[in-house]
Amino acid sequence: MSLNKFDMIVIGTGPGGEGAAMQAAKEGRRVAVFERYNHIGGGCTHWGTIPSKALRFSIYTAMETLNSPFVKSMGLRPHPSLAMLRASARSIITKQESMRQNFYERNQVPVIRGQARFVDPHTVEIDDGTQYKADNFVIAVGSRPFRPDGVDFNHPKIFDSDTILELNDRPHSITIYGAGVIGCEYASMFRNLGIKVNLVNTREKLLEFLDDEIIDALSYHLRDKGILIRHNEQFARIEGHDDGAVLYLESGKQLKTDIVLWANGRSGNVENLGLENIGLTPNKRGHIKVNEQLQTDVEHIYAAGDVIGYPSLASAAYMQGRAAALHACGCVDRCMKVTDIPTGIYTSPEISSIGQTERELTAAKVPYEVGHSQFKSLARAQITGRTVGMLKILFHRESLEILGVHCFGANAAEIIHIGQAIMKQPPPNNTLDYFINTTFNYPTMAEAYRVAALNGYNRVF
Ligand SMILES: Cc1cc2nc3c(=O)[nH]c(=O)nc-3n(C[C@H](O)[C@H](O)[C@H](O)COP(=O)(O)OP(=O)(O)OC[C@H]3O[C@@H](n4cnc5c(N)ncnc54)[C@H](O)[C@@H]3O)c2cc1C
């Protein structure tokens, strides 16, 4: 077999590409993965999930320490710079990268450096003209921030979610345009640092896909921390000045702050991928259409991760990559459909959910009931002092089947997986009964499930 011929070629080393490459290698296939950036791990490791979550953790720990009565009593008022806070992120990125490098080496998957471009449906070429062939392909090229025409992203006061990671001087104020997950997460982080934040939302509510009660809680807590939120606004233009940047809105409002962060939308990385040579046309956001098996319109070419659009999460991208590889390898009995994806939103407070919302269940006329547990009533939350939060379980009032779990507060993104595990059980093991009849460690945050289940069950008559 030619050195340049593989069973599968994967384009991109983010979670989508890694999931696909590792799964295909485990199935005994000869796989190669292509990466154009000089480090592996994708946007996830270098510009997205990992740096933002590591920065969030640094800010949280720094602020918790600085605000502790003990430190205050010593008269200490240090202001850590963003560069200092980012330093820990740097070491995590390095660890993540070397761990992933190890995965490819151990599984004998060569990482070929360069921009891969389709020449025909079975051949890709890299910058130096070398061509590689395969029976199957997985396109996992990820996405980047969408940049509208007319905004000068080279101006030192105007940032997007990639360039904000290079910010060194701590601004006194920031306007964030776009209140999706990334916008809300950065709004929380900057506010936690004591920076004045304007959050401009193009829609009527924050994160409309969430349960209404959680949306209300998020809006309340962001405002309570001092974030100024503007809904239903559209940007007209952004001007950079020496002393700051001005966001002009179509409504006539003008917001001047030290910097502006553009966080409104992302585009798939489909340029120079040679899609025209294989008969694929992405939509205007650079997304490639796939079917349930993640096949594009060319059946031996799959796509996974941000490049296929919603939900654009690292968690889903990895599973989609694996699902595509399993299908391509003909593992029909183990093929997965990547559905029921939980949300994990690292705002302050943290938010997580799985399953249906009250709005969806009401629209579908499902007879459901709801059980709540407020964190402030849990012993564990009282001990740790992290009392902001709530867990709610939505369940069918006759079968008691769990239909949705929605949570905000400390560790919400971890806690949600307990509910997910029970929801995933086949009937009749996917009901409220598990939480009513199981002994939980005490004191724990998991106890919220028992409290919410009993609270909901008491409403059933
Ligand atoms: C600020 C921020 C915070 C986030 N936080 C979270 C979070 O908390 N949880 C979560 O689940 N998700 C989060 N995400 C989303 C997550 O980062 C993405 O969903 C995930 O990275 C998508 O993975 P991917 O494999 O599709 O693409 P990527 O991770 O972007 O990887 C794509 C790779 O393909 C390479 N590539 C592109 N084109 C080519 C080519 N032609 N040839 C060779 N290589 C190519 C790129 O260089 C890149 O390395 C966040 C995103 C951002 C921006």
The ligand as an SDF file (V2000), in Angstrom:
LIG
                    3D

 53 58  0  0  0  0  0  0  0  0999 V2000
  -14.4520   31.2390   23.9270 C   0  0  0  0  0  0  0  0  0  0  0  0
  -14.9960   29.8650   23.6850 C   0  0  0  0  0  0  0  0  0  0  0  0
  -15.3670   29.0810   24.7650 C   0  0  0  0  0  0  0  0  0  0  0  0
  -15.8760   27.7880   24.5630 C   0  0  0  0  0  0  0  0  0  0  0  0
  -16.2270   27.0460   25.6420 N   0  0  0  0  0  0  0  0  0  0  0  0
  -16.7170   25.7850   25.4620 C   0  0  0  0  0  0  0  0  0  0  0  0
  -17.0580   24.9720   26.5770 C   0  0  0  0  0  0  0  0  0  0  0  0
  -16.9330   25.4040   27.7160 O   0  0  0  0  0  0  0  0  0  0  0  0
  -17.5110   23.7260   26.3610 N   0  0  0  0  0  0  0  0  0  0  0  0
  -17.6470   23.2140   25.1020 C   0  0  0  0  0  0  0  0  0  0  0  0
  -18.0690   22.0510   24.9620 O   0  0  0  0  0  0  0  0  0  0  0  0
  -17.3360   23.9660   24.0130 N   0  0  0  0  0  0  0  0  0  0  0  0
  -16.8800   25.2300   24.1620 C   0  0  0  0  0  0  0  0  0  0  0  0
  -16.5350   25.9920   23.0820 N   0  0  0  0  0  0  0  0  0  0  0  0
  -16.7270   25.4430   21.7350 C   0  0  0  0  0  0  0  0  0  0  0  0
  -15.5980   24.4870   21.3360 C   0  0  0  0  0  0  0  0  0  0  0  0
  -14.3490   25.1180   21.4930 O   0  0  0  0  0  0  0  0  0  0  0  0
  -15.8200   24.0480   19.9040 C   0  0  0  0  0  0  0  0  0  0  0  0
  -17.1250   23.5510   19.7840 O   0  0  0  0  0  0  0  0  0  0  0  0
  -14.8280   22.9640   19.5150 C   0  0  0  0  0  0  0  0  0  0  0  0
  -13.5340   23.4530   19.5280 O   0  0  0  0  0  0  0  0  0  0  0  0
  -15.1540   22.4430   18.1080 C   0  0  0  0  0  0  0  0  0  0  0  0
  -14.2850   21.3990   17.8080 O   0  0  0  0  0  0  0  0  0  0  0  0
  -13.8980   21.0730   16.2960 P   0  0  0  0  0  0  0  0  0  0  0  0
  -13.1240   19.8220   16.3370 O   0  0  0  0  0  0  0  0  0  0  0  0
  -15.1080   21.1340   15.4500 O   0  0  0  0  0  0  0  0  0  0  0  0
  -12.9940   22.2970   15.8240 O   0  0  0  0  0  0  0  0  0  0  0  0
  -11.6870   22.9840   16.4040 P   0  0  0  0  0  0  0  0  0  0  0  0
  -11.4800   22.6770   17.8270 O   0  0  0  0  0  0  0  0  0  0  0  0
  -11.7920   24.4200   16.0340 O   0  0  0  0  0  0  0  0  0  0  0  0
  -10.5070   22.3290   15.5700 O   0  0  0  0  0  0  0  0  0  0  0  0
  -10.4300   22.4720   14.1820 C   0  0  0  0  0  0  0  0  0  0  0  0
   -8.9780   22.2750   13.7430 C   0  0  0  0  0  0  0  0  0  0  0  0
   -8.9310   22.1320   12.3180 O   0  0  0  0  0  0  0  0  0  0  0  0
   -7.7880   22.8030   11.8280 C   0  0  0  0  0  0  0  0  0  0  0  0
   -8.0340   23.1050   10.3950 N   0  0  0  0  0  0  0  0  0  0  0  0
   -8.9880   23.9230    9.8820 C   0  0  0  0  0  0  0  0  0  0  0  0
   -8.9540   23.8700    8.5390 N   0  0  0  0  0  0  0  0  0  0  0  0
   -7.9710   23.0000    8.1980 C   0  0  0  0  0  0  0  0  0  0  0  0
   -7.4650   22.5180    6.9650 C   0  0  0  0  0  0  0  0  0  0  0  0
   -8.0210   22.8770    5.7890 N   0  0  0  0  0  0  0  0  0  0  0  0
   -6.4400   21.6510    6.9860 N   0  0  0  0  0  0  0  0  0  0  0  0
   -5.8660   21.2500    8.1650 C   0  0  0  0  0  0  0  0  0  0  0  0
   -6.3290   21.6750    9.3640 N   0  0  0  0  0  0  0  0  0  0  0  0
   -7.3600   22.5220    9.3740 C   0  0  0  0  0  0  0  0  0  0  0  0
   -7.7040   24.0480   12.7050 C   0  0  0  0  0  0  0  0  0  0  0  0
   -6.4080   24.5960   12.6780 O   0  0  0  0  0  0  0  0  0  0  0  0
   -8.0870   23.4690   14.0640 C   0  0  0  0  0  0  0  0  0  0  0  0
   -6.9290   23.0210   14.7330 O   0  0  0  0  0  0  0  0  0  0  0  0
  -16.0190   27.2830   23.2380 C   0  0  0  0  0  0  0  0  0  0  0  0
  -15.6270   28.0680   22.1500 C   0  0  0  0  0  0  0  0  0  0  0  0
  -15.1230   29.3500   22.3580 C   0  0  0  0  0  0  0  0  0  0  0  0
  -14.7020   30.1670   21.1790 C   0  0  0  0  0  0  0  0  0  0  0  0
  1  2  1  0
  2  3  1  0
  2 52  2  0
  3  4  2  0
  4  5  1  0
  4 50  1  0
  5  6  2  0
  6  7  1  0
  6 13  1  0
  7  8  2  0
  7  9  1  0
  9 10  1  0
 10 11  2  0
 10 12  1  0
 12 13  2  0
 13 14  1  0
 14 15  1  0
 14 50  1  0
 15 16  1  0
 16 17  1  0
 16 18  1  0
 18 19  1  0
 18 20  1  0
 20 21  1  0
 20 22  1  0
 22 23  1  0
 23 24  1  0
 24 25  2  0
 24 26  1  0
 24 27  1  0
 27 28  1  0
 28 29  2  0
 28 30  1  0
 28 31  1  0
 31 32  1  0
 32 33  1  0
 33 34  1  0
 33 48  1  0
 34 35  1  0
 35 36  1  0
 35 46  1  0
 36 37  1  0
 36 45  1  0
 37 38  2  0
 38 39  1  0
 39 40  1  0
 39 45  2  0
 40 41  1  0
 40 42  2  0
 42 43  1  0
 43 44  2  0
 44 45  1  0
 46 47  1  0
 46 48  1  0
 48 49  1  0
 50 51  2  0
 51 52  1  0
 52 53  1  0
M  END
$$$$
